[in-house]
Amino acid sequence: MESCFTSLYARQACIFFERDNAVQKADIIIENATVRTMDPARPGAQSLAISGDRILAVGAREDVAACRGEGTRTVNAGGATVLPGFIESHMHIFPGGAQLDRLSLAGLPDPEAVAKAVRERAATEPGDGLILAEQAHYATLGDGVAMTRQLLDQILPDRPLALYAGDHHTMWANTAALEAAGLLEGAEAPAGCEVVMGNDGLAGGELREFEAFSPVLAMTANGGRDGNGLASGRALPKDPTAEERARDRETIEAGLAYCASLGITSFHNMDADPHQLDILGEIDGDGKMPCRAYMPLRMLPGHPLSDFQKAVADRQRYASAHLKCGFVKMFMDGVIEATTAFMLDDYGDKPGVRGAPLFEEEEFQAFCVEADRLGLQIAVHAIGDAAVRRTLDGYAAARKANGARDSRHRIEHIETLDPADLPRFQELGVVASMQPTHAPGAYFPFEPSASLIGRKRMALAFAWQQLREAGARLCFASDWPVAPLDPLMGIKTALTRKPAFDGAPDERQSLDDTLAAFTRDGAWVEFAENEKGMLCPGMLADIVVLTGDINKTPADEVDGLAVAMTLCGGKVTYAR
């Protein structure tokens, strides 16, 4: 990789710019630091200087000190690690912001603790409004226990209650919630979505995919608008009122502030609708974006090819330093836990069940060819090995039709992968966009995912290192609010993952590769490698200062570190 220090680094680190015959001085100097620049040619330094929104100098303390002027602010890092700001390469800002105010079931040890938490939350929110609990998993009420409306009625019988799976692909609702949402007697849903019915002819409580549970989300404080771009990509059914819009802006701004508190200076959003994009544009216009957003256009099966022109228009309209568009997002399948991920072979303990694709092959390839022709980047959710193959086939069709280009198309998740498709990532230049905390046994329980995947497929499941060794470029993220947003948790997981079984491949990542996947490589994926992702003179001053030295921190204690300060474009967006 070319060094950004080439021809910039000499004995004296400070880079001077002539303005009106005066030597430019630093606005901020961060010193006494363990700087990891993420530049392979010059990986370490002691200090860095910032002028305006750019890095002015990086190097030894005494050299960078030459950039100090009368008004320079000095930040003493106390020997702690300083990194390029974290780049969260796959997340959902509006749903994430909405989750901050909701009950979380994460870490609760048993069904009794879940019931207690729900009842306590209901007591603090009197009335008959919906109680929505986030971070449920598929065994929240016990291994092998189906979460029916009747079981949820036992927890909260006289008020709407819904448990939202961490993956945001399934929801379980009690009778009151189903009735209030108009789902108790069932409802039609698009392909891939389902209101699961019980033996009594009424809804059983399980709601699969967004269009099935969106009537329940409509009862939340944001009216379900936080989910409109998540799975459907549809326009809002009606224009929000001024009050609703203000509430939604408040929710999104809370999410942005939370990103900054965790050292995140850029994110790739994986959902979008005109309402959300318009609010982000308004926040950006007001100069209040604490981090940089890269936004997509969502494309669904059945959409006309002409809809890709919307992405072209968005790319032209939103092109500021803090908000830009330029890619399209599609879903090829669902998730393993709901058996909606598209597999080449049967699920481990469900003969005859393989899931199904959301796109037919011919239509998907036509979509890929058109998006690629227009110079758009493509990101596709593909979890099952058959879904990954169909996505790779679409990218191959685009290359055949349009010729090879620096497309940087990406596949999101890649939780299972057939060995024959492993080398195709390098061959086609496809990015592997992956989430360390999603591996079974990391943040989510080992079961039922492992049994559904099956031992044979587990050898190439969540195959970070095998993909890397096969020449793929990786970027890491959390998929917030599916998993906790904290990059330090993701870093720890990538460093410490244990093999799924004796003899399984070791997928642990080195610290260098992991940090690159959360910084430099995330910038490359969004075509911004010349602007951010490394701490080099002339690049954006997007910086995170930790509370300790990550180089000296045991791998299993990395998530015990915290963020001391975040800067985006030279502005302090968070300080501990």
C-alpha positions as CSV (number, residue, x, y, z in Angstrom):
1,M,0.0,0.0,0.0
2,E,1.3,3.4,-0.9
3,S,2.4,5.5,2.0
4,C,0.7,8.8,2.6
5,F,4.0,10.0,4.2
6,T,5.9,9.7,0.9
7,S,7.8,12.9,0.3
8,L,6.1,14.5,3.4
9,Y,8.2,13.1,6.1
10,A,11.7,14.5,6.8
11,R,13.7,15.1,9.9
12,Q,11.2,17.7,10.9
13,A,7.6,16.4,11.0
14,C,5.8,19.7,10.9
15,I,4.4,20.6,7.5
16,F,4.1,24.3,6.8
17,F,1.6,26.0,4.5
18,E,2.2,29.6,3.4
19,R,-0.8,31.8,3.9
20,D,-0.2,35.5,3.4
21,N,3.5,35.0,4.0
22,A,2.8,33.6,7.5
23,V,3.7,30.1,8.7
24,Q,0.6,28.1,9.6
25,K,0.4,27.0,13.2
26,A,-1.6,24.2,14.8
27,D,-5.0,24.7,16.3
28,I,-4.6,21.5,18.4
29,I,-1.6,19.3,19.2
30,I,-2.1,15.9,20.7
31,E,1.1,14.9,22.4
32,N,2.5,12.2,24.8
33,A,0.6,9.7,22.7
34,T,1.0,6.3,21.2
35,V,0.0,7.2,17.7
36,R,-1.0,4.3,15.4
37,T,-1.1,6.1,12.1
38,M,-2.4,3.0,10.1
39,D,0.1,4.0,7.4
40,P,2.2,0.8,6.8
41,A,5.2,2.8,5.9
42,R,5.3,5.0,9.0
43,P,3.1,3.2,11.6
44,G,4.0,5.0,14.8
45,A,4.5,8.5,16.2
46,Q,4.4,10.4,19.5
47,S,2.4,13.5,18.5
48,L,0.2,15.0,15.9
49,A,-0.9,18.6,15.0
50,I,-4.2,19.7,13.6
51,S,-5.0,22.9,11.6
52,G,-8.6,23.5,10.6
53,D,-10.1,20.2,9.5
54,R,-6.8,18.6,8.5
55,I,-3.8,17.0,10.0
56,L,-0.8,19.3,9.9
57,A,2.0,17.1,11.2
58,V,2.6,13.7,12.7
59,G,5.9,12.6,14.2
60,A,8.2,13.0,17.2
61,R,7.1,15.2,20.1
62,E,9.9,17.7,19.7
63,D,9.3,18.0,16.0
64,V,5.5,18.5,16.1
65,A,6.0,21.0,18.9
66,A,7.4,23.4,16.2
67,C,3.8,23.7,15.0
68,R,2.7,25.2,18.3
69,G,1.4,28.8,18.2
70,E,0.1,31.2,20.7
71,G,-3.5,29.9,20.5
72,T,-2.7,26.2,20.1
73,R,-4.6,23.9,22.4
74,T,-2.6,21.0,23.8
75,V,-4.1,17.6,24.6
76,N,-1.9,15.3,26.7
77,A,-2.9,11.7,25.8
78,G,-1.0,10.3,28.8
79,G,0.6,7.6,26.7
80,A,-2.7,6.3,25.4
81,T,-3.3,5.1,21.9
82,V,-4.4,7.6,19.2
83,L,-6.0,6.2,16.1
84,P,-7.8,7.4,13.0
85,G,-11.4,7.8,13.8
86,F,-13.3,4.5,13.7
87,I,-15.2,3.8,10.5
88,E,-18.4,1.8,11.1
89,S,-18.9,0.1,7.8
90,H,-22.3,-1.3,8.3
91,M,-25.0,0.2,10.6
92,H,-28.4,1.8,10.8
93,I,-28.4,5.3,12.3
94,F,-32.2,5.9,12.6
95,P,-33.1,2.5,14.1
96,G,-30.0,2.7,16.3
97,G,-31.0,6.1,17.7
98,A,-34.5,4.8,18.3
99,Q,-33.2,1.8,20.3
100,L,-31.3,4.0,22.8
101,D,-34.6,4.8,24.6
102,R,-35.9,1.2,24.6
103,L,-35.6,-1.7,27.0
104,S,-32.7,-3.9,26.2
105,L,-32.7,-7.6,27.1
106,A,-29.0,-8.0,26.4
107,G,-27.2,-10.1,29.0
108,L,-30.3,-11.2,30.9
109,P,-29.6,-14.7,32.1
110,D,-33.0,-16.4,32.0
111,P,-36.7,-16.1,31.2
112,E,-37.4,-14.9,34.8
113,A,-35.0,-12.0,34.4
114,V,-36.6,-11.1,31.1
115,A,-40.1,-11.1,32.7
116,K,-38.9,-9.0,35.6
117,A,-37.2,-6.4,33.3
118,V,-40.4,-6.1,31.1
119,R,-42.7,-5.6,34.1
120,E,-40.3,-3.0,35.7
121,R,-40.2,-1.1,32.4
122,A,-44.0,-1.2,32.2
123,A,-44.3,0.2,35.7
124,T,-42.1,3.2,34.8
125,E,-44.2,3.8,31.7
126,P,-47.8,3.8,32.9
127,G,-50.6,3.6,30.4
128,D,-51.5,1.2,27.6
129,G,-48.7,2.0,25.2
130,L,-46.5,-0.7,23.6
131,I,-43.5,-2.0,25.5
132,L,-40.9,-2.9,22.9
133,A,-37.9,-4.8,24.2
134,E,-34.8,-4.9,22.0
135,Q,-32.0,-7.5,21.8
136,A,-34.2,-10.6,22.2
137,H,-32.7,-13.8,20.8
138,Y,-34.3,-16.9,19.5
139,A,-34.0,-18.7,22.8
140,T,-34.8,-15.8,25.1
141,L,-37.6,-17.8,26.8
142,G,-35.5,-21.0,26.9
143,D,-33.7,-23.3,24.5
144,G,-36.2,-24.8,22.0
145,V,-39.1,-22.8,23.5
146,A,-41.3,-21.2,20.9
147,M,-42.0,-17.6,21.8
148,T,-45.8,-17.6,21.4
149,R,-48.2,-14.8,22.1
150,Q,-49.6,-17.0,25.0
151,L,-46.2,-17.1,26.7
152,L,-45.7,-13.4,26.2
153,D,-49.2,-12.9,27.7
154,Q,-48.0,-14.5,30.9
155,I,-45.3,-11.8,31.1
156,L,-47.6,-8.9,30.3
157,P,-51.2,-9.8,29.8
158,D,-53.1,-6.6,29.6
159,R,-50.8,-4.3,27.6
160,P,-49.1,-4.6,24.1
161,L,-45.7,-6.2,24.4
162,A,-43.2,-7.1,21.7
163,L,-39.7,-8.6,21.8
164,Y,-37.5,-7.5,18.9
165,A,-34.8,-10.0,17.8
166,G,-31.3,-8.6,17.9
167,D,-31.0,-9.2,14.1
168,H,-34.1,-7.1,13.5
169,H,-35.5,-9.7,11.2
170,T,-38.0,-11.3,13.7
171,M,-40.4,-10.0,16.3
172,W,-42.6,-11.8,18.8
173,A,-45.8,-10.1,20.1
174,N,-48.4,-10.8,22.7
175,T,-52.1,-10.9,22.1
176,A,-52.7,-7.3,23.0
177,A,-50.0,-6.1,20.6
178,L,-51.2,-8.3,17.7
179,E,-54.7,-7.1,18.3
180,A,-53.8,-3.4,18.4
181,A,-51.7,-3.8,15.3
182,G,-54.5,-5.6,13.4
183,L,-52.5,-8.8,13.0
184,L,-54.3,-11.2,15.4
185,E,-56.3,-12.7,12.6
186,G,-53.3,-12.8,10.2
187,A,-52.3,-10.5,7.4
188,E,-50.9,-10.8,3.9
189,A,-47.2,-10.1,3.6
190,P,-44.8,-9.9,0.7
191,A,-42.6,-12.8,-0.3
192,G,-40.0,-13.6,2.5
193,C,-42.2,-12.0,5.2
194,E,-44.8,-13.9,7.3
195,V,-47.3,-13.4,10.1
196,V,-46.9,-17.0,11.5
197,M,-50.3,-18.5,12.3
198,G,-51.1,-20.8,15.2
199,N,-53.1,-24.0,15.3
200,D,-56.1,-22.0,16.5
201,G,-56.4,-20.0,13.4
202,L,-55.0,-16.8,15.0
203,A,-51.5,-15.3,14.8
204,G,-49.1,-17.3,16.9
205,G,-47.0,-14.3,17.9
206,E,-44.0,-14.7,15.6
207,L,-43.6,-12.0,12.9
208,R,-40.9,-12.5,10.3
209,E,-39.3,-9.6,8.4
210,F,-40.2,-6.0,8.4
211,E,-43.4,-5.9,6.4
212,A,-44.9,-8.5,8.9
213,F,-44.0,-6.5,12.0
214,S,-44.2,-3.0,10.7
215,P,-47.7,-2.5,12.1
216,V,-46.3,-3.1,15.6
217,L,-43.4,-0.7,15.1
218,A,-46.0,1.9,14.1
219,M,-47.1,2.0,17.7
220,T,-43.7,3.2,18.9
221,A,-42.6,6.8,19.6
222,N,-41.3,7.2,16.1
223,G,-44.3,5.6,14.5
224,G,-42.2,3.0,12.9
225,R,-40.6,5.6,10.7
226,D,-37.1,4.5,11.9
227,G,-37.7,1.2,10.2
228,N,-39.0,2.4,6.8
229,G,-35.6,2.2,5.1
230,L,-34.4,-0.9,7.0
231,A,-36.0,-3.7,5.0
232,S,-38.6,-2.2,2.7
233,G,-36.9,0.8,1.1
234,R,-40.4,2.1,0.5
235,A,-41.4,5.8,0.8
236,L,-43.3,6.9,3.8
237,P,-47.0,6.1,3.6
238,K,-47.7,9.8,4.5
239,D,-45.7,12.9,5.2
240,P,-44.8,13.2,8.9
241,T,-46.2,16.1,10.8
242,A,-43.9,18.9,12.0
243,E,-43.9,17.3,15.4
244,E,-43.1,13.9,14.1
245,R,-40.3,15.2,12.0
246,A,-38.8,17.0,15.0
247,R,-39.0,13.8,17.0
248,D,-37.3,11.9,14.3
249,R,-34.5,14.5,14.0
250,E,-34.0,14.3,17.7
251,T,-33.7,10.5,17.5
252,I,-31.2,10.6,14.6
253,E,-29.1,13.3,16.4
254,A,-29.1,11.1,19.5
255,G,-27.7,8.3,17.3
256,L,-25.1,10.5,15.8
257,A,-23.9,11.7,19.3
258,Y,-23.7,8.1,20.4
259,C,-21.5,7.3,17.5
260,A,-19.1,10.1,18.4
261,S,-19.0,8.9,22.1
262,L,-17.6,5.6,20.8
263,G,-14.9,7.2,18.6
264,I,-16.8,6.8,15.3
265,T,-16.1,9.5,12.8
266,S,-17.7,7.9,9.7
267,F,-20.3,5.3,9.1
268,H,-21.8,3.4,6.1
269,N,-25.6,3.4,6.6
270,M,-27.3,0.3,5.3
271,D,-30.9,1.7,5.1
272,A,-32.3,4.8,3.7
273,D,-35.6,6.5,2.7
274,P,-36.3,10.0,1.6
275,H,-37.4,11.1,5.0
276,Q,-34.3,9.9,6.8
277,L,-32.0,11.3,4.1
278,D,-33.8,14.7,4.2
279,I,-33.3,15.0,7.9
280,L,-29.6,14.1,7.7
281,G,-29.3,16.7,4.9
282,E,-31.0,19.3,7.3
283,I,-28.6,18.4,10.1
284,D,-25.6,18.6,7.8
285,G,-26.9,22.0,6.5
286,D,-27.0,23.2,10.0
287,G,-23.4,22.2,10.6
288,K,-24.3,19.7,13.3
289,M,-23.1,16.4,11.9
290,P,-20.6,15.0,14.4
291,C,-19.6,12.2,12.0
292,R,-19.7,11.5,8.3
293,A,-22.5,9.4,6.7
294,Y,-22.4,7.4,3.5
295,M,-26.0,6.6,2.5
296,P,-27.5,4.2,0.0
297,L,-30.6,3.8,-2.2
298,R,-32.6,0.7,-1.3
299,M,-33.7,-1.5,-4.2
300,L,-36.3,-4.2,-4.0
301,P,-37.3,-7.0,-6.4
302,G,-39.8,-5.7,-8.9
303,H,-38.5,-2.1,-8.9
304,P,-37.9,-0.8,-12.4
305,L,-34.3,-0.3,-13.6
306,S,-35.0,3.4,-14.0
307,D,-35.1,3.6,-10.1
308,F,-31.3,3.5,-10.2
309,Q,-31.4,7.0,-11.5
310,K,-32.6,8.0,-8.0
311,A,-29.2,6.9,-6.7
312,V,-27.4,8.9,-9.3
313,A,-29.5,12.0,-8.4
314,D,-28.8,11.4,-4.7
315,R,-25.1,11.1,-5.4
316,Q,-25.1,14.5,-7.0
317,R,-27.4,16.1,-4.4
318,Y,-25.6,14.8,-1.3
319,A,-21.9,15.3,-1.8
320,S,-20.7,17.3,1.2
321,A,-17.8,16.5,3.6
322,H,-20.2,15.0,6.1
323,L,-23.0,13.5,4.0
324,K,-22.7,11.6,0.7
325,C,-24.5,9.0,-1.4
326,G,-23.2,6.7,-4.0
327,F,-24.3,3.1,-3.4
328,V,-27.3,0.9,-3.6
329,K,-28.3,-1.7,-1.0
330,M,-30.2,-4.9,-1.7
331,F,-31.2,-8.0,0.3
332,M,-30.6,-11.5,-1.2
333,D,-31.9,-13.4,1.8
334,G,-32.9,-13.3,5.5
335,V,-31.1,-14.8,8.6
336,I,-30.0,-18.2,9.7
337,E,-31.9,-18.2,13.0
338,A,-35.3,-17.8,11.2
339,T,-34.2,-20.3,8.5
340,T,-34.7,-17.5,5.9
341,A,-31.0,-17.4,4.9
342,F,-30.7,-19.0,1.4
343,M,-28.5,-22.2,1.7
344,L,-27.1,-24.6,-0.9
345,D,-28.0,-27.5,1.3
346,D,-30.5,-28.2,4.1
347,Y,-30.2,-26.5,7.4
348,G,-28.4,-28.7,10.0
349,D,-31.4,-30.0,11.9
350,K,-34.2,-29.2,9.4
351,P,-34.4,-31.6,6.5
352,G,-35.8,-30.1,3.4
353,V,-35.4,-26.5,4.6
354,R,-32.9,-24.3,2.7
355,G,-34.5,-20.8,2.8
356,A,-35.2,-18.9,-0.4
357,P,-33.7,-16.0,-2.3
358,L,-35.4,-12.7,-2.4
359,F,-34.2,-12.0,-5.9
360,E,-34.6,-14.3,-8.9
361,E,-31.2,-14.8,-10.7
362,E,-32.1,-13.0,-13.9
363,E,-33.6,-9.9,-12.3
364,F,-30.7,-9.6,-9.8
365,Q,-28.1,-9.8,-12.6
366,A,-30.0,-7.1,-14.5
367,F,-30.0,-4.9,-11.4
368,C,-26.2,-5.4,-10.9
369,V,-25.4,-4.7,-14.6
370,E,-27.4,-1.4,-14.5
371,A,-26.1,-0.2,-11.2
372,D,-22.5,-1.0,-12.3
373,R,-23.1,0.7,-15.6
374,L,-24.1,3.9,-13.8
375,G,-20.9,3.8,-11.7
376,L,-22.7,2.9,-8.5
377,Q,-21.3,0.8,-5.8
378,I,-23.5,-2.2,-4.8
379,A,-23.9,-3.7,-1.3
380,V,-25.9,-6.9,-0.8
381,H,-27.0,-8.6,2.4
382,A,-26.2,-12.2,1.8
383,I,-25.9,-14.6,4.7
384,G,-26.5,-18.1,3.3
385,D,-23.9,-19.7,1.1
386,A,-26.4,-19.9,-1.8
387,A,-27.1,-16.2,-1.4
388,V,-23.4,-15.4,-1.4
389,R,-23.0,-17.4,-4.6
390,R,-26.0,-15.7,-6.3
391,T,-24.6,-12.3,-5.4
392,L,-21.1,-13.1,-6.7
393,D,-22.8,-14.3,-9.9
394,G,-24.5,-10.9,-10.2
395,Y,-21.2,-9.1,-9.8
396,A,-19.6,-11.4,-12.4
397,A,-22.4,-10.6,-14.8
398,A,-21.9,-6.8,-14.3
399,R,-18.2,-7.2,-15.0
400,K,-18.9,-9.3,-18.1
401,A,-21.4,-6.7,-19.4
402,N,-19.6,-3.5,-18.5
403,G,-16.0,-4.5,-18.3
404,A,-13.8,-4.5,-15.2
405,R,-13.6,-1.3,-13.2
406,D,-12.7,-0.2,-9.7
407,S,-16.2,-1.0,-8.5
408,R,-15.5,-2.1,-4.9
409,H,-18.9,-3.9,-4.8
410,R,-19.4,-5.5,-1.4
411,I,-21.2,-8.4,0.3
412,E,-22.6,-7.8,3.7
413,H,-22.4,-10.5,6.4
414,I,-21.2,-13.7,4.5
415,E,-22.0,-15.9,7.5
416,T,-21.7,-19.0,5.4
417,L,-19.6,-19.6,2.3
418,D,-19.0,-22.5,-0.1
419,P,-15.3,-23.3,-0.6
420,A,-15.7,-22.9,-4.4
421,D,-16.6,-19.3,-3.9
422,L,-13.8,-18.3,-1.6
423,P,-11.3,-17.3,-4.3
424,R,-14.0,-15.4,-6.3
425,F,-13.8,-12.4,-3.9
426,Q,-10.3,-11.6,-5.0
427,E,-11.0,-12.5,-8.6
428,L,-14.0,-10.1,-8.8
429,G,-12.6,-7.5,-6.4
430,V,-15.5,-7.9,-4.0
431,V,-15.3,-6.5,-0.5
432,A,-16.1,-8.8,2.4
433,S,-18.1,-6.5,4.8
434,M,-18.3,-8.5,8.1
435,Q,-19.3,-8.1,11.7
436,P,-17.1,-9.8,14.3
437,T,-19.7,-9.8,17.1
438,H,-22.1,-11.8,14.9
439,A,-20.1,-15.0,15.1
440,P,-21.9,-17.6,17.2
441,G,-20.7,-17.5,20.8
442,A,-19.3,-14.0,20.5
443,Y,-22.1,-11.6,21.4
444,F,-25.0,-13.8,20.4
445,P,-25.5,-17.3,21.8
446,F,-23.7,-20.2,20.1
447,E,-27.1,-21.9,19.6
448,P,-29.3,-22.2,17.7
449,S,-27.1,-20.8,15.0
450,A,-24.4,-23.4,15.1
451,S,-26.8,-26.4,14.8
452,L,-28.7,-24.7,12.0
453,I,-25.4,-24.0,10.1
454,G,-24.2,-27.6,10.7
455,R,-20.7,-28.8,11.4
456,K,-19.6,-29.0,7.8
457,R,-20.6,-25.4,7.0
458,M,-19.2,-24.2,10.3
459,A,-15.7,-24.8,8.9
460,L,-16.2,-21.9,6.6
461,A,-18.7,-19.8,8.6
462,F,-17.8,-16.2,9.5
463,A,-14.5,-17.0,7.7
464,W,-12.7,-13.7,8.3
465,Q,-9.1,-15.1,8.1
466,Q,-9.8,-17.6,5.3
467,L,-11.2,-14.7,3.2
468,R,-8.3,-12.5,4.1
469,E,-5.8,-15.2,3.1
470,A,-7.7,-15.8,-0.1
471,G,-7.0,-12.1,-1.0
472,A,-10.3,-10.5,-0.1
473,R,-10.4,-7.0,1.3
474,L,-12.3,-6.9,4.7
475,C,-14.0,-4.1,6.5
476,F,-15.5,-4.6,10.0
477,A,-18.6,-3.1,11.7
478,S,-21.3,-4.0,14.2
479,D,-24.6,-3.7,12.2
480,W,-25.9,-1.6,15.1
481,P,-28.5,-1.8,16.5
482,V,-28.3,-5.6,15.7
483,A,-25.2,-5.7,18.0
484,P,-23.6,-3.1,20.3
485,L,-22.1,-0.3,18.4
486,D,-18.8,-0.1,20.4
487,P,-15.9,-0.8,18.0
488,L,-13.7,-1.8,20.9
489,M,-16.1,-4.8,21.5
490,G,-15.7,-5.7,17.9
491,I,-12.0,-5.4,18.1
492,K,-11.8,-7.7,21.1
493,T,-14.1,-10.2,19.4
494,A,-11.9,-10.3,16.3
495,L,-8.8,-10.8,18.4
496,T,-10.2,-13.5,20.7
497,R,-12.6,-15.7,18.7
498,K,-12.4,-19.4,19.5
499,P,-12.7,-22.1,16.9
500,A,-16.3,-23.4,16.7
501,F,-15.1,-27.0,17.3
502,D,-11.8,-28.9,17.7
503,G,-10.0,-28.8,14.4
504,A,-12.0,-25.9,13.1
505,P,-10.0,-23.1,11.3
506,D,-8.6,-20.3,13.5
507,E,-10.3,-17.1,12.4
508,R,-8.7,-14.8,14.9
509,Q,-7.4,-11.5,13.5
510,S,-4.1,-9.7,14.2
511,L,-4.4,-6.4,15.9
512,D,-3.0,-4.6,12.8
513,D,-5.6,-6.2,10.5
514,T,-8.4,-5.6,12.9
515,L,-7.6,-1.9,13.4
516,A,-7.2,-1.5,9.6
517,A,-10.7,-3.1,9.1
518,F,-12.2,-0.5,11.4
519,T,-10.2,2.4,9.9
520,R,-8.1,2.4,6.8
521,D,-9.9,-0.3,4.9
522,G,-13.3,1.2,5.8
523,A,-12.2,4.4,4.1
524,W,-11.0,2.5,1.1
525,V,-14.3,0.8,0.7
526,E,-16.1,4.1,0.4
527,F,-13.5,5.5,-2.1
528,A,-12.1,7.9,0.6
529,E,-8.7,6.4,1.2
530,N,-7.0,9.7,0.1
531,E,-9.1,11.6,2.7
532,K,-9.3,9.6,5.8
533,G,-8.5,6.3,7.5
534,M,-4.8,7.1,8.2
535,L,-3.2,9.8,10.3
536,C,-1.0,11.6,7.8
537,P,-0.3,15.3,7.0
538,G,-3.0,16.7,4.7
539,M,-5.7,14.1,5.6
540,L,-8.8,14.8,7.5
541,A,-8.4,15.2,11.2
542,D,-10.7,12.4,12.1
543,I,-9.2,11.0,15.3
544,V,-10.0,8.9,18.3
545,V,-8.0,9.1,21.6
546,L,-8.4,6.0,23.8
547,T,-8.0,5.9,27.6
548,G,-5.1,3.4,27.4
549,D,-2.5,1.9,25.2
550,I,-4.2,-0.8,23.0
551,N,-0.8,-2.3,22.1
552,K,-0.2,-3.2,25.8
553,T,-3.7,-4.3,26.6
554,P,-4.4,-8.0,26.7
555,A,-6.7,-9.0,23.8
556,D,-9.5,-10.1,26.1
557,E,-9.5,-6.8,27.9
558,V,-9.6,-4.5,24.9
559,D,-13.3,-3.7,25.5
560,G,-12.3,-2.4,28.9
561,L,-10.7,0.6,27.2
562,A,-12.8,3.6,26.5
563,V,-12.8,6.6,24.3
564,A,-11.3,9.7,25.9
565,M,-11.8,12.1,22.9
566,T,-13.2,12.0,19.4
567,L,-12.4,14.6,16.8
568,C,-14.1,14.8,13.4
569,G,-12.6,17.3,11.0
570,G,-10.5,18.8,13.8
571,K,-13.6,19.5,15.9
572,V,-14.0,17.8,19.3
573,T,-17.2,15.8,19.0
574,Y,-16.8,13.9,22.2
575,A,-14.7,14.3,25.4
576,R,-14.8,12.0,28.4
